[in-house]
Amino acid sequence: MLSDPERAVGAAYDVARSADHKAAAWARRVSYLIDPDGLIAKSYDFRDSPDLSEHAQEVLDDINNLS
């Protein structure tokens, strides 16, 4: 979880919504899996899979694959 009142992180990670979007005040829900080198190994956009239990399992599987 990250607080981003200036919306700088949201813009940097391309998750900020356009100003005319009805939910423009909130960034899209996206998770990132960071590898041991500090690089983004994978991103998970909740528009693709809004089921949180599926998301959790996918992240766990990907973590195991990175190990």
C-alpha positions in Angstrom: 0.0 0.0 0.0 1.3 3.4 -0.9 0.1 6.9 -0.2 0.6 9.1 -3.3 -1.2 12.4 -2.7 0.9 14.2 -5.4 0.1 11.4 -7.9 3.7 11.2 -8.9 4.1 7.5 -8.3 0.9 6.8 -10.1 2.1 8.7 -13.1 5.5 7.1 -13.1 4.0 3.6 -13.0 1.3 4.5 -15.6 -1.6 3.7 -13.2 -3.1 7.2 -12.9 -6.5 7.6 -14.5 -7.2 10.3 -17.0 -8.7 13.5 -15.6 -12.0 12.9 -17.3 -12.4 9.4 -15.9 -15.3 9.1 -13.3 -12.7 7.7 -10.8 -9.9 10.1 -11.7 -9.1 10.6 -8.0 -7.9 7.0 -7.6 -5.2 5.1 -9.4 -6.0 1.8 -11.1 -5.4 -1.2 -8.9 -2.1 -2.7 -10.0 0.3 -5.0 -8.1 4.0 -5.4 -8.9 6.2 -8.4 -8.3 9.7 -7.2 -7.6 12.6 -9.6 -8.3 15.7 -9.9 -6.0 17.5 -7.3 -8.1 14.8 -4.7 -7.4 13.3 -4.9 -10.9 9.7 -5.4 -11.8 9.3 -9.0 -12.7 5.6 -8.9 -13.4 2.7 -6.5 -13.1 -0.9 -7.6 -12.3 -3.7 -5.3 -13.4 -7.0 -6.0 -11.7 -8.9 -5.1 -14.9 -7.5 -8.5 -16.2 -8.4 -10.5 -13.1 -10.5 -8.8 -10.5 -10.8 -12.0 -8.3 -8.5 -11.4 -5.3 -8.1 -15.1 -4.5 -7.0 -15.8 -8.1 -4.7 -12.9 -7.9 -3.1 -14.1 -4.7 -2.5 -17.6 -6.1 -1.0 -16.2 -9.3 1.4 -14.0 -7.3 2.4 -16.9 -5.1 3.0 -19.1 -8.1 5.1 -16.4 -9.7 7.1 -15.9 -6.5 7.8 -19.7 -6.4 8.9 -19.5 -10.1 11.4 -16.7 -9.3 13.0 -18.6 -6.4 
